[in-house]
Amino acid sequence: MIQPLLVFGNWTIFVLRVVLGLILMRHGLPKLKDLKGTGSWFDSIGFRPGGFWALAAGVVEFVGGIAIILGFLTQAIALLVALQFIVILFGFKKSKMFGKESEIDWLILTIALALAALGGGVLSLDSYLGFILY
């Protein structure tokens, strides 16, 4: 390991949190804005009741994105996000999981799993409140 680069470890986790949080917020807001349409779509792909799953997905993505940016309950929320994107990739997008349209899903899954393992880092509410779970 390159020792001088270790000083950037906490900033790296912070950047990962901010990037993932912003992507999740951008991904979840349309679901919350149009719960009826999103619920109908969830029904059409077999997730019933669609309204419940639309709300659940929207909250995990939008509210979870805010919490991840703040570093609040980072590991727990990152696990929920990872679980959601595992379902997306291995369930809904199974036939095209390695196509171009799934690249962002793989990135979200990877960052979520990294944050689930690493936690929020020193620059987080988890650290400030003593919620670090590792």
HUBEL-V643945 format. One record per residue. RES is the residue in one letter. PHI is phi in whole degrees, 0 to 359 (none if undefined). Layout:
BEGIN
res=RES phi=PHI
res=RES phi=PHI
END
This chain:
BEGIN
res=M phi=none
res=I phi=275
res=Q phi=306
res=P phi=299
res=L phi=281
res=L phi=297
res=V phi=295
res=F phi=268
res=G phi=304
res=N phi=292
res=W phi=291
res=T phi=296
res=I phi=297
res=F phi=300
res=V phi=297
res=L phi=300
res=R phi=297
res=V phi=295
res=V phi=297
res=L phi=297
res=G phi=299
res=L phi=295
res=I phi=297
res=L phi=295
res=M phi=299
res=R phi=295
res=H phi=283
res=G phi=269
res=L phi=302
res=P phi=299
res=K phi=296
res=L phi=286
res=K phi=290
res=D phi=232
res=L phi=298
res=K phi=294
res=G phi=294
res=T phi=295
res=G phi=296
res=S phi=297
res=W phi=296
res=F phi=299
res=D phi=302
res=S phi=293
res=I phi=260
res=G phi=99
res=F phi=265
res=R phi=243
res=P phi=285
res=G phi=299
res=G phi=298
res=F phi=296
res=W phi=291
res=A phi=295
res=L phi=295
res=A phi=299
res=A phi=296
res=G phi=297
res=V phi=291
res=V phi=301
res=E phi=283
res=F phi=284
res=V phi=292
res=G phi=298
res=G phi=298
res=I phi=297
res=A phi=297
res=I phi=294
res=I phi=301
res=L phi=286
res=G phi=76
res=F phi=257
res=L phi=53
res=T phi=304
res=Q phi=294
res=A phi=295
res=I phi=291
res=A phi=299
res=L phi=295
res=L phi=298
res=V phi=296
res=A phi=299
res=L phi=299
res=Q phi=300
res=F phi=282
res=I phi=293
res=V phi=297
res=I phi=300
res=L phi=286
res=F phi=267
res=G phi=250
res=F phi=291
res=K phi=256
res=K phi=307
res=S phi=286
res=K phi=233
res=M phi=292
res=F phi=250
res=G phi=273
res=K phi=300
res=E phi=289
res=S phi=253
res=E phi=300
res=I phi=294
res=D phi=296
res=W phi=295
res=L phi=295
res=I phi=299
res=L phi=300
res=T phi=296
res=I phi=293
res=A phi=298
res=L phi=294
res=A phi=297
res=L phi=291
res=A phi=297
res=A phi=280
res=L phi=273
res=G phi=83
res=G phi=281
res=G phi=82
res=V phi=291
res=L phi=269
res=S phi=212
res=L phi=294
res=D phi=305
res=S phi=293
res=Y phi=297
res=L phi=271
res=G phi=79
res=F phi=268
res=I phi=299
res=L phi=261
res=Y phi=254
END
